[in-house]
Amino acid sequence: MNKTLIALICVTLFLAACGDKPAAEAGHGHDHGSGGEKITHFTDSSELFVEFPRLVAGEKSAFAAHLTRLADFRALTAGKVTVILAGGGQPEERFAVDAPSQPGIFRPVAVPKQAGQRELSVEVATAEFTVRHDLGPVTVYADRKTADAAGAEHDDGASGEIGFTKEQQWKVDFATAEVGKRALRPAVAATGVLRARPDGEALLTAPAPGQVQPAGRFPQLGQAVKKGDLLAYLSPRLGGDTDFAALQASASKAKVEFEQAERERARMEGLFKDEAVPEKRLFAARAAETSARADYDAASRRLGQYGGSGGVPLRAPVSGLLADVRVSPGAYAAEGALLFHIVDRRALWLELRVPESEAARLTTPSGAVFRVDGIEQGFDIVAGKNGRLIAVGGAVDAATRSVPVVFEFAQPDARLRVGMAVKAQVFVDAPREALVVPAAAVLDENGIAVVFAMTNGEAFERRPVRLGVRDGDWVEVVEGLEPGQRVVSRGAYLIKLAATNTGQIGHGHAH
C-alpha cells in the first residue's frame, strides 16, 4: 500500500472520528449555534475566524477568536488578542486576553456598556507581527429579548456548505488562496525529457576487452572530474594482438629494425660518395629506413597507449560529475561496455515534444515551465534570464506526430537528473492579465474542474469552474469564481472527503 493511500485512509478515519463525537466531547466549551455571529477576515499575516453571541449592553459575551498564521496556515500559539468596540458617538471599549485557551483559540469576554451601532475590530499582537482586523459594524442590543428576536431571523448558513473546522485544518496540510488577477503567459502543453548538452556528456566505454585497474583512488559515483583526468587503466586480456608483452616485443623489434636501416642508409651514402655503389642502392637504403621509421613510430604509439602500468589509460573526455560508475576495480569489461558516465550539470537541455495540433503556435517561444514526478514545484525557464531557446523543429516527427522544441537552462536544481521525464508548457504569446487560482486548488471530478470556495472560516462550497490558460503553478478561471473569493489551495481533497460526512463534521463541534 503506497504512502498516499495510507495518508488518505488516515485522514478519512480522522474526519469520521471527529464527526462521531458528541458536541460535549468534540470541542472545548461553546456550541456553534444559531443566534450568534461568525465573521472571517484576513490580513497579510493572519486569518481570523471569530464567533460570538449577539452583544447585549451590560451582559458578558464570550468571543471565540480562531487565529491562523498565513505563513504556514498553522494555529497561532501565543499572543495578545483585544476586542475593540468603537464609534457610534460612544467611548472606545477594549476587552483583551493575553494568551490562547488552546492553540489557535483566544477567548476574550466583552461586556459592552452602551447599546447602539459600533465598529468591531480585533487586534492581534504577537512576537512576529501586530495586526488589526477591522470587522465592520455590529449592533449592541439594549436587552436580551431584542437580541434573541434578531437572532431568530438569522440564517445559520447555506445547506450546501461543507464543514471543516479550524482544529481539523490546523492538523493537516491545508491552505487557502485568494482569487485574483495575474499576468499569465499563454502556453501549449508538451512532454519531454531532461538531457545533458551534447558537449556536456560522455559515455566512456572499454576500447578492448580487458581488466579495469585503479589509477590511484578508484572513481566514485557523484565525484567531480575534469577533462583529461585519469580515471583508471584497462589491461587488455592476455593473448592475442593486444597482449602487452607482445606490443613491447613488437616495439623493440621495430626499433632494432629502424636502427639497422638507419645504419645501412648511412653506409650506402658513404659508399656512393666513394663511387663504390650505384645510386639505386642508396635510394633503396633510404626507402628501407623510411619504412622502418614508420613501423617503429606506429609500434611506439600503440605501446604508449598503455602507459607505464601496462594498461590503456581511461581519461575523462569532459568535465563534470560521474553520473554512473558501471565497473569496480579488477572487474572484466567486454569491448564496448560502458564504464563511466560523465555529465556536466552546469547547464542542461530541456527537450520537449509539442503536439502537431499546436505546432502552428510555435512562432517565438519565450520560455517554458516544467514539472517532474516527485517534486511539487515547477521549474521556470525564461529566455534571456536563466535560459535560452536552442531550436524549434522544422518538421513533424512521423512516429510521434509532434514537433521538437529545445531549451537550455543554467544552474539546474540539484534534484533534477539527466533522463527525467517532464510535463511542460511552452510559452508562445505575450503575457495577459487573467483571473487565476493555484493549479493545486483544482480537482478533476469525472472531467469537471472543481474548486472548494471558502464561505466562512469553517465552511466551504463546491464550485464547478471553467478553466483557461495554465502558466506554471497558476491556472486561469474563465467562469465560476469572482475576485476576492478564497479557495482551498492545499488540502482540497480533504474537503471533498469531508463533504461525504458534512452532516456530522461541519456544525455542532464545540470550543
DRENTI-894903 format. One record per atom (N, C-alpha, C): residue in one letter; x, y, z. Coordinates in steps of 0.05 Angstrom, whole numbers, plus 5000, padded with zeros to 4 digits. Atoms other than C-alpha are relative to their C-alpha. Last residue first. Example, Ala and Ser with C-alpha at 12.3 -4.5 7.8 and 13.67 -1.06 7.14 Angstrom:
BEGIN
s498449764999 s527349795143 s498550225014 a501849765000 a524649105156 a501850245000 
// end
This chain:
BEGIN
h497349894994 h470355025431 h500350045030 a499949794980 a464554605409 a502850085004 h497650044983 h463354205346 h500050235019 g500550134974 g456054245324 g502549935015 h501449844981 h456754405251 h499649845026 g500049715004 g461254175195 g498950165023 i497549864995 i463153475215 i499750305002 q498950044973 q456753085225 q502350195005 g502149974980 g452453295167 g501049975028 t500449734991 t458653405126 t497950045020 n500750034972 n460752675123 n499150275012 t501550254997 t461452585048 t499049965028 a502749965011 a463353315041 a498349755003 a501849904979 a469153195089 a497250044989 l500650224982 l472452755036 l498050105022 k501750195015 k471953314985 k499249765018 i502749884999 i474653795037 i498149824985 l501150054973 l480553325046 l497250125003 y501150274999 y481653314970 y498849935028 a502749995012 a482354074971 a498749725001 g501950164984 g488154005021 g497250004988 r498850254991 r492454554994 r498049865017 s497850045018 s489655134952 s501749765008 v498150184987 v482755164983 v502249934980 v500450295006 v479355754951 v502149845015 r497750174993 r478456474972 r499349714994 q500850254987 q473956994940 q502549845007 g500349964971 g476957674926 g499049765014 p497649904986 p475957654850 p499350055030 e499849715001 e469857234829 e502550095015 l498949864977 l469356494813 l500150304995 g500550154976 g465556024766 g500950145026 e502849984990 e467756234696 e499849845026 v501749855018 v474256364659 v497250055011 v502750084995 v478956144715 v498250184983 e502049795004 e486156184691 e497249885006 v501850075022 v491155694721 v497850214998 w502549845001 w497255824763 w498449924976 d501750084977 d503055364784 d497350145000 g498650114977 g506355404715 g498149915022 d497349895000 d502055834670 d501449905025 r498450074976 r495555494652 r502850114996 v497250055003 v490655824604 v501349925026 g498749915025 g483255744611 g502949934999 l497249924999 l478955384662 l500950104973 r499050045027 r471455334671 r502750124999 v498749775014 v469555244743 v500749924972 p498950075027 p465054774784 p501050264987 r500549825023 r464555054855 r501149884975 r499050125025 r463854614918 r499250184976 e502150065020 e462555054979 e501449904974 f499149995028 f466555125042 f497849914982 a502050105019 a465255255116 a500950054971 e500450294997 e469955335175 e497949884981 g497550134992 g472956025164 g499849705003 n498949884975 n467056265124 n502349835009 t502349824994 t464456155053 t500350135028 m500549964972 m471155865029 m497650195003 a499949724992 a470955624957 a499350025030 f501649964976 f472454904940 f500550285011 v498549894978 v474754814868 v498150015024 v501449924976 v472154364813 v501950125019 a498149874982 a474154214741 a498450125023 i501049744992 i469253714710 i502050125019 g499849825022 g472253124672 g499050285006 n501150125025 n469952594720 n499950204977 e502150194993 e471553034780 e498649904975 d501450115024 d478253364766 d498049795010 l500350295001 l480553774826 l498449934974 v502050115019 v483154484821 v500049705002 a502749974989 a486554824881 a497949864983 a500550204980 a493354554861 a497250025012 a500850245014 a493154984798 a499449775020 p497850205001 p493355594843 p499049754986 v499850144975 v487656064823 v502449824999 v498650254997 v487356584768 v499649895028 l500850084974 l483357164738 l501149715005 a502250194998 a487257394677 a499449945029 e501150014973 e492157934655 e497549825000 r502549844998 r495957794591 r498849955027 p501750034976 p503057564579 p497550174998 a499549804980 a505757564507 a498249965024 d501049735005 d504956924468 d500750185023 v500049945028 v508056224459 v499050294994 f501449745002 f510055984528 f500350114971 v498249825015 v511755244526 v498550264995 q501549815017 q508154844580 q502150184986 a499349725003 a511454234609 a497950164986 k502449885012 k510953524633 k500450305001 v501349754990 v517753214646 v497450044986 a502349925016 a521352544642 a498650245012 m502649984987 m528052524678 m497950074979 g501750235007 g533952294635 g497350015012 v500150055029 v539052764666 v498449744995 r498150205010 r537252884739 r499749974970 l500550085027 l533953474774 l502249814990 r501750235000 r534453494850 r499449904971 a498450254995 a540553944848 a498349754999 d500450104972 d536354484815 d501449745004 p502450164994 p539254694748 p499949925029 q500250044971 q544555254745 q497549845007 a497650014984 a543455434672 a499349955029 f500349844976 f537755284624 f502449955018 e497850054982 e537855054551 e499650185025 f499149784984 f531354994513 f502549925016 v497750054982 v529554504457 v500750275013 v499249734991 v522954464419 v502149955022 p498149964977 p521353844379 p500550295005 v497849825009 v514953804336 v501950045024 s499349774982 s510053234346 s502350154988 r501749775009 r506452704305 r500450245019 t501349884976 t510152164347 t498050224993 a500950214981 a512151694290 a498450135023 a502050175011 a512452184231 a498949805021 d499150274998 d516052724270 d497849814991 v501550164981 v513453394246 v501049714999 a501650215012 a518553834212 a498649855022 g501249915024 g522154494225 g498349794987 g499950185023 g523854344297 g498550114976 v502750105004 v524654934344 v500049844974 a501150055027 a531655054368 a497149925002 i498050135017 i536255254425 i498949974971 l501250195020 l531755744462 l502249904982 r500249915028 r535556054520 r498749794983 g499950205021 g535956004596 g499850134972 n498550244991 n536456344663 n500249794978 k499449984971 k534857054642 k501549765009 g498749754994 g534757164566 g500650045030 a497949945019 a529656624553 a501150285007 v500749755013 v525756474617 v502350074982 i497849925018 i525855754641 i499150254985 d500649805021 d521255614701 d502650064984 f497549875006 f521554984744 f499650174975 g499350005028 g515154754777 g502650154996 q499749745013 q514554574850 q500649974970 e502549855002 e511653914875 e500350264984 i499449734991 i517653474862 i497650174994 g498650004975 g516452724859 g500850275011 d501250154979 d514752684786 d501750015025 v499250285000 v517753234744 v498749865023 r500150144975 r514953914727 r501049714996 f500350295001 f516254414671 f500049885028 v500150094972 v515655144655 v499549715000 a501650234993 a517655424588 a500049965030 g499150154976 g520656024554 g498249765004 s498549824982 s519456564502 s501149865025 p500250094972 p517356114444 p501850175018 t497849904984 t517256544381 t499749925029 t498749795016 t512856234327 t502550105014 l497249984992 l510755584359 l501550194982 r499749784981 r503255704352 r502950045008 a500249745013 a502855294288 a500450235019 a497549925012 a505454684325 a499950284987 e499249744988 e499354624370 e502550124986 s502349815001 s495754074330 s500750275012 e500349885026 e502453724317 e497850214999 p501850145019 p503453604390 p499750154974 v502649855001 v509453944423 v498349864979 r501550075024 r515353494441 r497350135002 l502850034999 l520453764490 l498849924973 e500950085026 e527953714501 e497049935001 l502850104997 l530054104562 l499049954972 w501949955022 w537554174557 w497349885008 l501450235011 l542054234618 l498250084976 a502349925018 a547254734642 a498849744989 r500149704998 r552454694698 r497850114982 r502649904992 r550753954702 r499850305003 d499549724991 d556753694662 d497250125006 v501949805007 v555352944659 v500850275011 i499349744989 i560252364659 i498150214989 h501849805012 h558151644650 h500550265014 f500549764985 f563751134665 f498150194984 l498450004975 l565050414644 l499250245017 l500049744987 l560050254588 l501549985027 a501649984976 a562049614552 a500250285013 g502349835004 g564749704481 g498250035025 e499649775018 e569649124487 e497450154995 a500050075028 a567848694547 a500550254982 a501849855017 a569948914616 a500249914971 y499550045028 y573048484670 y497850154984 a502150135016 a572848754740 a500849974971 g499450285005 g579348874779 g497849874983 p497250075005 p576949534809 p500449704996 s498549984975 s569449624802 s502849914994 v498050204994 v565349774740 v501250045027 r501050275006 r558950134719 r502049785008 v497550165000 v560250814750 v499249714998 d500350294999 d554451284733 d502849884999 a502850074997 a553252034738 a499649705003 l500450285008 l560552184749 l497249935007 l500350194978 l560352944753 l499749724989 g502850034990 g563053434702 g500049815024 s500249944971 s569053584658 s497149975009 v501249744993 v569453244591 v500150045030 p500149845024 p573352664558 p498950285004 a502649865002 a575352384626 a500050174974 r500149714991 r581351934616 r497350124995 l502749905004 l581951174613 l499750285011 p501049804982 p589350984606 p497250094992 v500949775015 v590250324568 v499050215020 g502949995006 g594149854612 g499350254984 g500850235016 g601249624627 g497149994994 s501150224983 s602350084685 s499349764984 g497950154986 g607150564650 g499049775015 g498849884977 g602150784599 g502149835013 y500350164976 y598350314554 y501350125025 q502849994991 q597150794497 q499749855027 g500449764983 g604750884492 g497150025010 l499050064973 l605450164466 l499550245019 r501750214988 r600950304407 r500949945028 r502649884993 r604550964394 r498249795013 s499649844976 s611450624397 s497350135009 a499750184978 a609250084348 a500350155026 a502650134995 a606750604299 a500149825024 d501849804989 d613151014305 d497349885007 y499149954972 y617550394295 y498150215013 d500750234984 d613750174233 d500650045030 a503050014998 a614150864203 a499149775018 r500749794981 r621750904218 r496950005004 a499450094972 a622850224186 a499250215021 s502050214993 s619250454122 s500549905029 t502649874996 t623451084119 t497949815008 e499949854975 e629950704130 e497350135006 a500250204978 a628150194076 a500050145027 a502850094999 a626750764027 a499749805023 r501649784989 r633551084043 r497149915003 a499449984972 a637150424032 a498450225014 a501350234987 a633650313965 a500550015031 f502949954999 f635551013942 f498549775015 l500449794980 l642850893961 l497050055003 r499650124973 r642950233923 r499550205022 k502550144993 k639850593862 k500349855027 e501949824986 e645651083863 e497549855009 p501749835017 p650750543844 p497950155017 v502650135006 v655850303894 v498450194982 a499650294998 a663350453904 a497449854994 e500750125026 e663151163877 e500449705000 d497550105011 d666551403941 d499749864973 k498249775002 k660451833956 k502749924988 f500849865024 f656151233940 f501850244996 l499150155023 l659950823991 l499350144974 g497049995001 g659051354045 g501149864975 e499349735007 e651551444030 e503050034997 m500449975028 m650650694030 m500750284990 r497850145014 r653750644099 r499850034970 a497549854997 a649051184126 a502349874986 r500349765017 r642950824096 r502650175002 e499650085028 e645250174127 e499850244981 r497150045004 r646050504195 r500649924971 e498749744999 e638950784192 e503049974995 a500549875025 a636150114169 a501450274999 q498450145020 q639449774228 q499650134973 e497249934996 e636650294276 e501849874979 f499649725008 f629750214246 f502950085003 e500049995029 e630049454250 e500450294990 v497550125010 v632249484323 v500150024970 k497849824994 k626649974340 k502649894989 a500149785019 a621449554304 a502250205005 k499250105026 k623648944343 k500050224980 s497150044999 s623149324409 s501149914973 a498849745000 a616149584392 a503149975000 s500349895027 s613848884372 s501350284998 a498150145019 a616748584435 a499850134973 q497249924993 q613249114478 q502049874981 l499649735010 l606749004440 l502850105007 a499650025029 a607348254451 a500450284988 a497250115005 a608448364525 a500549994970 f498149794995 f602148804528 f502949914995 d498450074977 d597648294494 d502250205004 t499949784981 t593148664446 t501549945025 d498549775009 d594448224386 d500350225020 g501149845022 g592147594420 g501750244994 g500150145026 g594047334488 g498850184979 l497550125008 l592547634557 l499649844974 r499850284993 r586248074563 r502749884989 p501250185019 p587448814556 p500549715009 s498050195008 s589149204620 s498849794981 l501150255010 l584449794623 l502249824990 y498750135022 y587050344667 y498449764991 a499150284996 a583150814711 a501649914976 l501950134983 l580351524719 l500849715007 l499650295003 l586051954692 l498149865020 d499350154976 d583452664689 d500249704995 g497350105000 g583552954619 g500849855025 k499250125026 k577253374626 k503049935000 k499349815021 k576053494699 k500849864974 v497650055016 v572453044748 v500450224980 a499449805021 a567353144803 a502649944987 q497449874998 q565352514841 q500350204977 g500349734991 g557952344842 g502550165002 l502549875010 l559051594838 l499850285012 q502450064985 q566251424857 q497650154988 p502249815002 p572651374816 p497549915015 f501850075021 f578150904842 f497650195000 r502750054989 r583451234883 r498049954978 g500349864975 g590251144848 g497349945013 a497849815003 a589750924777 a500050185023 p500149724990 p585350324790 p502550154993 q498249974977 q585349714744 q499950295010 v499949724992 v579749504696 v501750025026 q500549974972 q581048824664 q500550295008 g497850014982 g580448714589 g499150055029 p500650164977 p576448714526 p502449995019 a499450285006 a578149304481 a499249835025 p499150015028 p576350044476 p500849714992 a497550155002 a572149984540 a500949984971 t500350295003 t566950534542 t502749874997 l497350125004 l566751244568 l499849705000 l500350284993 l559851554557 l502749864994 a498250205013 a560852304556 a499449725012 e500550274991 e556252894569 e501949814985 g499950024970 g556953644567 g499549725010 d497249994992 d558653744493 d500449995030 p498450195015 p551853494471 p502950005007 r499149875025 r548553874529 r501749804984 a497549844998 a545753394580 a500550134974 r497550115012 r538553184573 r502350175008 l497749844994 l531953274611 l502549874988 v498050124983 v525952954578 v502350195004 g497250015008 g519653144543 g501749875020 t498650204984 t512253274544 t502849984990 a498050165013 a508553884518 a501049795020 a499050224984 a502654334532 a502049834984 v500950255010 v501854994496 v501349785017 a498150215004 a502455664531 a498749764986 p501350225015 p499256334541 p502149794992 r498850045026 r503356724592 r498649774986 l499550275008 l499156964651 l501249994972 a499150025028 a499457634685 a500749714994 r497150045002 r495457584750 r500749994970 k499049985027 k488557744774 k503049995000 g499249735009 g485757494839 g501149994972 v500349985029 v482556914876 v500650284991 e501949815010 e485456904946 e499949994969 a498849795016 a488956274969 a497850184989 t501949875019 t487355765022 t501550224985 a499649715005 a491855275059 a497850104981 f502349855009 f491854575088 f500850294996 d498749825019 d496854025103 d497850154985 v499450135026 v493253725163 v501450214982 k498650264996 k492553865238 k500949884974 w497449964988 w490954615233 w501649745002 q498249865019 q485254505185 q502850015011 q499350195020 q481853995232 q502050124980 e498350204987 e482154475291 e500849794980 k497249904998 k479655025245 k501849795013 t499449824978 t473454615229 t502950095000 f497350104994 f471554325162 f501250195020 g498649924975 g464154385146 g502849885002 i498550234989 i461654335075 i501650105024 e497349954989 e456254835056 e501249755011 g498050145015 g450454615012 g502950045011 s500250294995 s445054785063 s502249854985 a501250145022 a447155515065 a500149705004 g498350085022 g448655815132 g498549854979 d497550114991 d445955995200 d501849904978 d499650255015 d440556445174 d502749905006 h497350045011 h438956975227 h500149734986 e500149955028 e431757165236 e502649944986 a501850185011 a431356845305 a499850034969 g498750255006 g437657215324 g498249804987 a498349965023 a434357895317 a501349734992 a501849965023 a428857675365 a501650034974 d501050265007 d434057405413 d498250024976 a497850155012 a437758075414 a499049724990 t499649895027 t431258455427 t502249854985 k502450065016 k429557995485 k500350104971 r499850275011 r436658035512 r497749934982 d500950214982 d436558785523 d500149734985 a500649894973 a439459435495 a499249785019 y502949984993 y442759095436 y499650105028 v500150074972 v449959235414 v497150055009 t502149884983 t449759215338 t500349905029 v501350204984 v456059085297 v498050145018 p502049934980 p459259495242 p498849765014 g502449855009 g465659295207 g498050045022 l502250185008 l470658735220 l497450144993 d502349824999 d477159135222 d497649854989 h502250105017 h482458605237 h497650185004 r502749934991 r488558955266 r498049914979 v501949935021 v495558685260 v497350075013 t502449884988 t501758625303 t498250094978 f501449795014 f507258145279 f497850125018 e499449995028 e512357625299 e498850244986 a497149935003 a512657705375 a500750034970 t498250234995 t505057725374 t502950094998 a497249924996 a499658265378 a501649755007 v498450234994 v492758145348 v502950095002 e497149945002 e487558705348 e501549755010 v498550184984 v480258525335 v503050054995 s497450075009 s475659065310 s501249805019 l498650214987 l468259205315 l502749954987 e498150125019 e465159875296 e501749795016 r497249954995 r459060035339 r501749874977 q498250105021 q451660125328 q502950075006 g499949845024 g447660215392 g501949874979 a501450125023 a447660005464 a500350184976 q501949845015 q452960245513 q498849854977 k501549824981 k456759885568 k497850144986 p500449735009 p459459295528 p498250165019 v502449914985 v461758695569 v499550294991 a500849725002 a466558325523 a497650055017 v502849974993 v469957665541 v499450305000 p500749764985 p476457495505 p497050025006 r502749974989 r477256765487 r499750265016 f499949794979 f483156615442 f497250075008 i502649904992 i483455975400 i500450185024 g501649885022 g489555795358 g497550135009 p498749895023 p492955325408 p498050104979 q498850235012 q488555265470 q501250104974 s500950214982 s485855785518 s501049734990 p502250175009 p490056275479 p499249805021 a499050265010 a494156805515 a497649844991 d497149995004 d493757535539 d501149734989 v499150254988 v486257655533 v502949974992 a497650145009 a483458345520 a500449735014 f500250244984 f476958735521 f502249814990 r498150215007 r477159455496 r499949775020 e499950204979 e471659985495 e501849774990 e499050255008 e472160635456 e500149815023 p497250044995 p467761195481 p500949724990 q499550104973 q460961285447 q503049965004 g500149784981 g458761705388 g500549925028 g502849964990 g457261085348 g499750225020 g502049855017 g464660945341 g497350015013 a499549715003 a468860405375 a497750124984 l502549885009 l468459695402 l500450304999 i500349714997 i475259345407 i497350084988 v502449925013 v476658615421 v499450295005 t501749794988 t483858515441 t497650054982 v502349935018 v488157905428 v498150195014 k502149864986 k495057815459 k497950084980 g500649725008 g499957305433 g497850125017 a499449804979 a501756575433 a499350274989 t499850124973 t500055925396 t500650195022 l498449814985 l497356185330 l500149915029 a501349854978 a494755565295 a502050195013 r500250144974 r498055365230 r498850185021 f502750094995 f496855615160 f499849825024 d500050295002 d504355655146 d497249885005 a497450095009 a505856395134 a500049694996 l500150055029 l498356545139 l502749904989 r497849865014 r498556465214 r499949934971 t498250175016 t491656245237 t502250174988 l498049855014 l487356555292 l502049814987 h498250205011 h480756275317 h502050154983 a498449905022 a477456805361 a502049794991 a498250225007 a471956505405 a501550094975 f499150025028 f468557115437 f501849754998 a497550155004 a464657065502 a500649984970 s500150135026 s459357605512 s502749874995 k497550125010 k458157835583 k499549864974 e499750294998 e452058275592 e502749904989 g499950084972 g451559025608 g500349705004 a498749814981 a449459215538 a499849895028 v502049864984 v447658605496 v501450185021 l499149844978 l452058325440 l497750155014 r500949725004 r449457775397 r500550165025 p502949974998 p453657155412 p499350294994 f500849874975 f460857095387 f497050035000 e502850064994 e464656715334 e499450145027 v500949944972 v471256955304 v497049945002 f502850105001 f475056675244 f498950035029 l501750004976 l481357105238 l497349884993 e502950055006 e486656965185 e498649995027 s501750184984 s493557255195 s497249984988 s498650194982 s499657585164 s498249805013 d497750125014 d497357985103 d501349785017 t498049795005 t490558095136 t502349874985 f497250055005 f484457645130 f501650265001 h498649775010 h477457655159 h503049944997 t497450075009 t472157135174 t501450244988 i498749815019 i466057315215 i502749894994 k497650135010 k461056865251 k501250184979 e498749895023 e455657205293 e502549834993 g497549864996 g450756885340 g501250104974 g500449764983 g443356695340 g502650145007 s501049775014 s444655995313 s499650235020 g502949995004 g449155515349 g499250244984 h500449825023 h456555385342 h497050014995 d501050125024 d456955075412 d499750214978 h502649905008 h461255305469 h499349894973 g501349804983 g466855005511 g497450104991 h498549894978 h472454595480 h498450235013 g499049724999 g470254135428 g501050085026 a498549925023 a468853425405 a501350275004 e497350115001 e466853155473 e501750124978 a498749964974 a460753575492 a502849895000 a499049734996 a458653625420 a501550045025 p502149824993 p458152875410 p501250285006 k499949904973 k464052565373 k497550175006 d501450174982 d462352175311 d499950105028 g502949975004 g464252745264 g498449835019 c500949744990 c471252785293 c497050034997 a499850004970 a472252035285 a499050275011 a502250144990 a469752065213 a499950005030 l502449845005 l474552615195 l497649865012 f499949764982 f480452255228 f497450164997 l500750094973 l478551595194 l500050235020 t502850075000 t478451945127 t499149915028 v501649754999 v485052285142 v497149935001 c499749884973 c488351615160 c498250255002 i501650174981 i485551285097 i500150125028 l502949955005 l488151865054 l498349845019 a500649744989 a495151815086 a497050064997 i500050024971 i495451065074 i499250275012 l502550144993 l493451165001 l499849985030 t502249825005 t498951694992 t497449875009 k500249814979 k504151255026 k497650194997 n498349775001 n503150664980 n499450215021 m501749765000 m500050005000 m501850255000 
// end
